[in-house]
Amino acid sequence: MLDLELLRSFVSVVDSGGFTRAGERVHRTQSTVSQQIKRLEEDVGQPLLNRTAKDVTPTEAGERLLSYARRLLSLAEEARDVVTRPGNEGAVRLGIPEDFAAYRLAKLLASFSRSHPGLRLDVRADQSTYLKRDLERGELDLALFKRAAGEKGGIAVWSERVHWVTSKSHPIDAKIGSVPLIGFPVGCLYRAGAIHALETAGRPWHMAYTSSSLAGIQAAVAAGMGLSILSEIAVQADHRVLTAKDGFAPIDRTEVALVASPDASPATLRLADRLAEFCDNVQAKAA
C-alpha cells in the first residue's frame, strides 16, 4: 500500500519543481522530503524524478504515478471530510418503483434531504424484482417495492389497485386475435400478471412494446400501440380503464411493501416513517 504522506510530498515536489519549495508546502525540511521520495521510489521499484541542477521533473514512471497520487489524495480528503463533518448521519440507499418515483415522491425525498443536511441520500428507481433482490443482498438499506399479496415481512404493507388500460383516443379492439401487450422487461410483476391472465383465459398475446421507462409505457398506451397493466396512480387522463365487461378479468392482487435491512440505521428508519406516511396518503386518495 502506498503511503499517503509520501505521495503528498511527491506531488508537492512535482508541482513546485524542487525539494526546498516542496518542503515549505508540506512543512518538512528539504532533507526529509528527499528521504520520503527515496522511500517512495523504493516502494514502487523505479525512479520517479529526474534531478538536475536547475529543476526536478517526473520520469515516465513518475508521470504515470502522478495522476493516481492526486486521485488518492483527493479521495483521502473526501473521506476525512465525510467522517469528521459535524452532524454526519452517513448514507441511506433507497430503492423505489418507477410509478412512485413519478408520483410526487421526489418532493418528499428532496424535503427529507434538506431537513437532514448531514445525510447522503442515494435513490434508485427500478423494477420491484430487482429492488427486492438488492435489498436482500445488502445493496440497499430501504426499499419500497411491489409483490404478490400476502407475502411476509416489511415495516408496512398496502394493498394495490391495478388496471388493464388502453388508449382513450385509439382503443384496442378487445375482440382481436392476439392481444398486443405493453410492459416492462421480463421480471416485471405486472407483465407476468398480464400474461398469466391472458393465458388462463386462453387468449393469444404478443409483446408490442417493451420499455424500462414508465413514461414510455404510458405514452405507448396513449398512442394506441397496445394494452398494459398500470397501478392506479400511473393511469393517465388519456388512458381508458378496461373491466371484465370488456373481456379483461381483474389481475391477481398485488401489494406495496416497505422493507428495511435488518441493521437499518436511525436515519433509515426516520425516512421509512416518512415513506409510510406518504403511502398512507396515497392509499387514502385511492380509496
N, C-alpha and C positions, 0 to 999 in steps of 0.2 A: 504494500500500500504506500502511495506517495505521501510524503509529509507536507501538509498544507503550508507550514512555515517556510519550508524550503522552496516550495512553489511560489510563495509570495515574494520571497527575495529574488528568485529567478525572474519573475515578471517585472519587478522593480528595476533590476539591472538592465533588462532589455529596453524598458520604457525610458529610463533615464540615460542610457548609453554609457554607464560607468558604475564602478563599485562604490565610490565615495558618495555620489548623489543618491544611489540606491540605499545606502546605509542611512542617509538622512531621512529617507522616506519611511523606512521600516524601523527607525530608531535603533540601529545596530551600528557597530564600528565597521570600517572597511574590511578589516581582517576577519571579522565574524561573518560578514556577507560572503567573503571569498571562501571561507571554510564551508558555509552552507551550500554554495554552488558546487564545490568539490564533492560533498556528500551526495548531492542530487545526481551528479554525473556518475558517481559510483553506483547509485541505486539503479539507474537506467542503463548503465554499462556503455555509455557513449559520451563524447564531449558535446556540450550544449552551447558553448560560447567560443567565438573567435576573439582572442585578446590581442590588441595591438597597442602601440604607444599612444595612439590618438583616441581610440574608442573601443567599445565592445559590441559585437554583433552576434546574433544567433547563428549557429551552424544549421545545416539542413535538418538534423535531428531536433535541434532547438526550436526551429520554426514549427515543426510538426507538434512538438510538445506544448508550444506557447498557447495555441487555441484551446487545448484541453485544460491547461493550467488556469486560463481565465475562466472557463466554464465551471471548473471545480471550485474555484474561489468564490465565484458568484453564487453557486448553489449553497456553499457553506454559509455565506452571509444571509441568504434567504432562509435557510433552516434555523439559524440563530435568531433571526428576527421573528419567525413564526413561534418559536418555542418561548422566547423571553417577552413577547409583546404582552403588555398588561391586559388582563381580561380575556386572554386567548381561550377559546372554547373548542378548538380543534376543528374537525370537519364532519359533515353529515352527508353521506351518499344516499340519495333518494331516487327511487325508480317509480315512474307513474305511467299509466296508459295514455295513448295519444289523445283520446277524446277528452280526458280530464285535463290534459295539457292545454287543449284549445278552449276549455270551458272556465275561464276566469281564474283558474288555479295559479296562473303566473303572477297575478296581482297579489295573491295571498303569500306566495313564496318570496316575492320581492319585499313585501311588507315585513315578513319574518326576518329576512336578511338585514334589513335596515334597523330592526329592533335588537339585533344581535351582531354588532359590528365585529366582534371577536370570533365569529363563526364563519367558516368557509363552507358554503352550500354547493354540492355537486349534484345536479339534477339530470336524469336521463329519461327520456320518453321512449318507450319501446313496447313490443308485444308482451302481453302478460306472461306467456310461457317462458320468455327469456328473463323477465324480471324475477319471477319465482325461482328460476334456476340460479340466477346470480345472487339472490339473497341467501339461498341455501349454501352457495359456495363461499359466502363471506365477502362477496364483492360489492354488496350493498348493505347499508345499515337499516334502511327502512324502505318498504315498497307498498304501493297501492296497486293491486292487480285484480284481474277478472279470473274467476274459477267456476267450476260447476257447483251448483247449490248444495249445501250440506257438508262440504269438506271441513275438516277440523283445523283449529289453530287460528290465531290472529288476535290483535288488540280489539278490533271491531269489525263487524260484517254488515253489509247492506244488501238486500235483495235488489236485483236489477231488472228493469223492463227493457226488452229488446224487440225490435220490429223488423218485419220484411218491408222494404221500401223500394219504390220505383220512381220514375220521373213524373212530376205533376203535369208537365207540358208534353212529354213524349213517353207515355207509359208503355211498358212492355205488355204485349198480349199474353194474358195468363194461360191461354189455351195453346200456345205454341208448342212445338215438339220438344226441342231441347232448351232448357231454361238457361239463359246466359247469366252467369254469376259474376259479381264484382266483389273483390275482397282483398284482405291482406295475404301475404305469402303463407305457405304451408306452416302450420304450427298455431295459427290463429284460432281461438276458441269459437268465434262466430263463423268462420269459414267451415270448420269441422261440423258445427251445428247445422249449418245450411245444407251441407252435403248429406249429412245423416238424415235430415228431414225429407229431402227430396228422394233419396234412395229408399227410405222407408215407405214413401208414398208411391214408389215405382215410377218416378218421373226421371227421364234423362236430363242431364245437365252438362254444361261445359263452362270453363273459365273464360269469360270475355275480357276481363280487365283485372290485373293484379297490381297492387301498389303497396308500398310500405308507408305511404303517407295518407293520413285520414282525409286531408283536404283533397287529395287526388281521387280517393274513393267517392267522396261526397260530390265532386264535380262530375265524375263519370256517371253516377246515378242520375243527377240532374239533367245530364245531356241525353239520357235515354239509352245508354250502352248496355244496360242490364239491370238485374236486381241485386240487392245486397241486404245484409242484416246489420243494423246500426242500433246502438244504445239510444235511449230516448233523448239524452242530451246532445246527441250528434245528428239527430234528424233535423233537416233544414226546411225552410219555407217552400223551396222548390222541389221537395220530395212529397210523395204520397204514400201513406202507410197502407199496406195490404193486410187483409184479415182472412179468416177461414172462409168467408163468403166469396173471396177472390180465388179461393183454391189453395191458400197457403196457411197451413196449420201453425199454431204457436210453436216457438222454439223451446227446447228444454231450458228450464230455469237456470239462470246464472246469478252470481253474486259478486260484489266488490269486497275484497278483504284488505285490511290494513295490517301488515305484519312487520314486526321489528326483529332484528337479530337478537339472539339470547343475551349478548353483552352490550346492549344498546346504552349509549351514553345519556346523561341527563338532558343534553341539548337535543338528542334524537327523540327522546320521549316528549319533550316540550313541543317539538314540531309535530309529533304524532297526535298530540292533543288538538293542535290547530287543524290538522287534516281531518280528524274525526268530526270536529265541529263543522267544517266545510261540507263534508259528506252528509252529515245530518241535515243541513240546509238544503242540499241538492235533493235528498230523499223527500223532504217535506214539500218542495216545489213540484216534484214529480207525482206526488200522491193525489 
